[in-house]
Protein backbone atom coordinates (compact mmCIF):
# COMPACT_ATOMS: atom_id res chain seq x y z
CA UNK A 1 0.00 0.00 0.00
CA UNK A 2 1.19 3.47 -0.89
CA UNK A 3 -0.51 6.77 -0.03
CA UNK A 4 0.19 10.15 -1.57
CA UNK A 5 -1.03 13.32 0.14
CA UNK A 6 -1.68 16.54 -1.78
CA UNK A 7 -2.81 19.85 -0.32
CA UNK A 8 -4.90 22.45 -2.09
CA UNK A 9 -5.78 25.30 0.24
CA UNK A 10 -7.89 23.91 3.06
CA UNK A 11 -8.53 20.59 1.29
CA UNK A 12 -6.25 17.57 1.35
CA UNK A 13 -6.47 14.54 -0.91
CA UNK A 14 -4.95 11.26 0.15
CA UNK A 15 -4.59 8.92 -2.82
CA UNK A 16 -4.41 5.29 -1.74
CA UNK A 17 -2.71 2.76 -3.99
CA UNK A 18 -3.49 -0.71 -2.69
CA UNK A 19 -5.88 -2.47 -0.36
CA UNK A 20 -7.27 -1.02 2.86
CA UNK A 21 -7.19 -3.58 5.65
CA UNK A 22 -6.07 -3.94 9.26
CA UNK A 23 -2.39 -3.76 8.25
CA UNK A 24 -2.74 -0.59 6.19
CA UNK A 25 -5.15 1.24 8.52
CA UNK A 26 -2.48 2.64 10.91
CA UNK A 27 -0.35 4.33 8.21
CA UNK A 28 -3.48 5.76 6.56
CA UNK A 29 -4.68 7.17 9.87
CA UNK A 30 -1.20 8.56 10.46
CA UNK A 31 -1.31 10.31 7.07
CA UNK A 32 -4.64 11.93 7.96
CA UNK A 33 -3.44 12.83 11.48
CA UNK A 34 -0.34 14.51 10.04
CA UNK A 35 -2.39 17.03 8.05
CA UNK A 36 -2.10 20.66 9.14
CA UNK A 37 -4.86 22.03 11.38
CA UNK A 38 -5.93 24.43 8.59
CA UNK A 39 -7.18 21.47 6.52
CA UNK A 40 -10.97 21.37 6.86
CA UNK A 41 -11.73 18.92 4.05
CA UNK A 42 -10.23 15.48 3.49
CA UNK A 43 -10.84 13.59 0.28
CA UNK A 44 -9.85 9.91 0.05
CA UNK A 45 -9.06 9.00 -3.56
CA UNK A 46 -9.64 5.24 -3.88
CA UNK A 47 -9.25 4.86 -7.67
CA UNK A 48 -6.41 2.38 -7.10
CA UNK A 49 -8.02 0.51 -4.20
CA UNK A 50 -9.64 -2.73 -5.34
CA UNK A 51 -10.27 -4.20 -1.87
CA UNK A 52 -11.35 -2.70 1.42
CA UNK A 53 -12.43 -4.60 4.53
CA UNK A 54 -14.02 -3.30 7.74
CA UNK A 55 -10.84 -1.29 8.40
CA UNK A 56 -12.00 1.02 5.61
CA UNK A 57 -15.20 1.71 7.54
CA UNK A 58 -13.11 2.64 10.57
CA UNK A 59 -11.00 4.93 8.40
CA UNK A 60 -13.87 6.72 6.68
CA UNK A 61 -16.38 6.92 9.54
CA UNK A 62 -14.21 7.29 12.65
CA UNK A 63 -15.32 10.04 15.00
CA UNK A 64 -12.95 12.97 15.34
CA UNK A 65 -10.69 12.46 18.37
CA UNK A 66 -10.82 15.18 21.03
CA UNK A 67 -8.45 18.05 20.34
CA UNK A 68 -8.37 17.44 16.57
CA UNK A 69 -10.08 19.66 14.00
CA UNK A 70 -13.35 18.46 12.47
CA UNK A 71 -12.95 17.71 8.78
CA UNK A 72 -15.46 17.06 6.02
CA UNK A 73 -14.63 13.61 4.71
CA UNK A 74 -15.39 12.57 1.15
CA UNK A 75 -14.35 9.71 -1.07
CA UNK A 76 -13.79 9.50 -4.81
CA UNK A 77 -12.98 6.71 -7.22
CA UNK A 78 -14.80 3.91 -5.46
CA UNK A 79 -14.21 0.57 -7.15
CA UNK A 80 -16.94 -2.13 -7.09
CA UNK A 81 -15.88 -4.04 -3.95
CA UNK A 82 -15.31 -1.03 -1.66
CA UNK A 83 -18.59 0.47 -2.90
CA UNK A 84 -20.43 -2.79 -2.11
CA UNK A 85 -18.96 -2.76 1.40
CA UNK A 86 -20.07 0.83 1.99
CA UNK A 87 -23.56 0.11 0.68
CA UNK A 88 -23.87 -2.98 2.89
CA UNK A 89 -22.74 -0.99 5.92
CA UNK A 90 -25.29 1.72 5.12
CA UNK A 91 -28.08 -0.84 4.73
CA UNK A 92 -27.13 -2.44 8.05
CA UNK A 93 -26.80 0.80 10.01
CA UNK A 94 -27.89 3.89 8.03
CA UNK A 95 -27.56 6.23 11.00
CA UNK A 96 -23.84 5.49 11.34
CA UNK A 97 -22.77 4.79 7.75
CA UNK A 98 -24.15 7.62 5.60
CA UNK A 99 -22.75 6.97 2.13
CA UNK A 100 -24.35 10.14 0.75
CA UNK A 101 -22.15 12.23 3.06
CA UNK A 102 -19.00 10.61 1.70
CA UNK A 103 -19.98 10.78 -1.95
CA UNK A 104 -21.59 14.19 -1.99
CA UNK A 105 -19.62 16.11 0.62
CA UNK A 106 -19.38 19.83 0.04
CA UNK A 107 -15.77 19.87 -1.05
C-alpha positions in Angstrom: 0.0 0.0 0.0 1.2 3.5 -0.9 -0.5 6.8 0.0 0.2 10.2 -1.6 -1.0 13.3 0.1 -1.7 16.5 -1.8 -2.8 19.8 -0.3 -4.9 22.4 -2.1 -5.8 25.3 0.2 -7.9 23.9 3.1 -8.5 20.6 1.3 -6.3 17.6 1.3 -6.5 14.5 -0.9 -4.9 11.3 0.2 -4.6 8.9 -2.8 -4.4 5.3 -1.7 -2.7 2.8 -4.0 -3.5 -0.7 -2.7 -5.9 -2.5 -0.4 -7.3 -1.0 2.9 -7.2 -3.6 5.7 -6.1 -3.9 9.3 -2.4 -3.8 8.2 -2.7 -0.6 6.2 -5.1 1.2 8.5 -2.5 2.6 10.9 -0.4 4.3 8.2 -3.5 5.8 6.6 -4.7 7.2 9.9 -1.2 8.6 10.5 -1.3 10.3 7.1 -4.6 11.9 8.0 -3.4 12.8 11.5 -0.3 14.5 10.0 -2.4 17.0 8.1 -2.1 20.7 9.1 -4.9 22.0 11.4 -5.9 24.4 8.6 -7.2 21.5 6.5 -11.0 21.4 6.9 -11.7 18.9 4.1 -10.2 15.5 3.5 -10.8 13.6 0.3 -9.8 9.9 0.1 -9.1 9.0 -3.6 -9.6 5.2 -3.9 -9.3 4.9 -7.7 -6.4 2.4 -7.1 -8.0 0.5 -4.2 -9.6 -2.7 -5.3 -10.3 -4.2 -1.9 -11.4 -2.7 1.4 -12.4 -4.6 4.5 -14.0 -3.3 7.7 -10.8 -1.3 8.4 -12.0 1.0 5.6 -15.2 1.7 7.5 -13.1 2.6 10.6 -11.0 4.9 8.4 -13.9 6.7 6.7 -16.4 6.9 9.5 -14.2 7.3 12.6 -15.3 10.0 15.0 -13.0 13.0 15.3 -10.7 12.5 18.4 -10.8 15.2 21.0 -8.5 18.1 20.3 -8.4 17.4 16.6 -10.1 19.7 14.0 -13.3 18.5 12.5 -13.0 17.7 8.8 -15.5 17.1 6.0 -14.6 13.6 4.7 -15.4 12.6 1.1 -14.4 9.7 -1.1 -13.8 9.5 -4.8 -13.0 6.7 -7.2 -14.8 3.9 -5.5 -14.2 0.6 -7.2 -16.9 -2.1 -7.1 -15.9 -4.0 -4.0 -15.3 -1.0 -1.7 -18.6 0.5 -2.9 -20.4 -2.8 -2.1 -19.0 -2.8 1.4 -20.1 0.8 2.0 -23.6 0.1 0.7 -23.9 -3.0 2.9 -22.7 -1.0 5.9 -25.3 1.7 5.1 -28.1 -0.8 4.7 -27.1 -2.4 8.0 -26.8 0.8 10.0 -27.9 3.9 8.0 -27.6 6.2 11.0 -23.8 5.5 11.3 -22.8 4.8 7.8 -24.2 7.6 5.6 -22.8 7.0 2.1 -24.4 10.1 0.7 -22.1 12.2 3.1 -19.0 10.6 1.7 -20.0 10.8 -2.0 -21.6 14.2 -2.0 -19.6 16.1 0.6 -19.4 19.8 0.0 -15.8 19.9 -1.1 
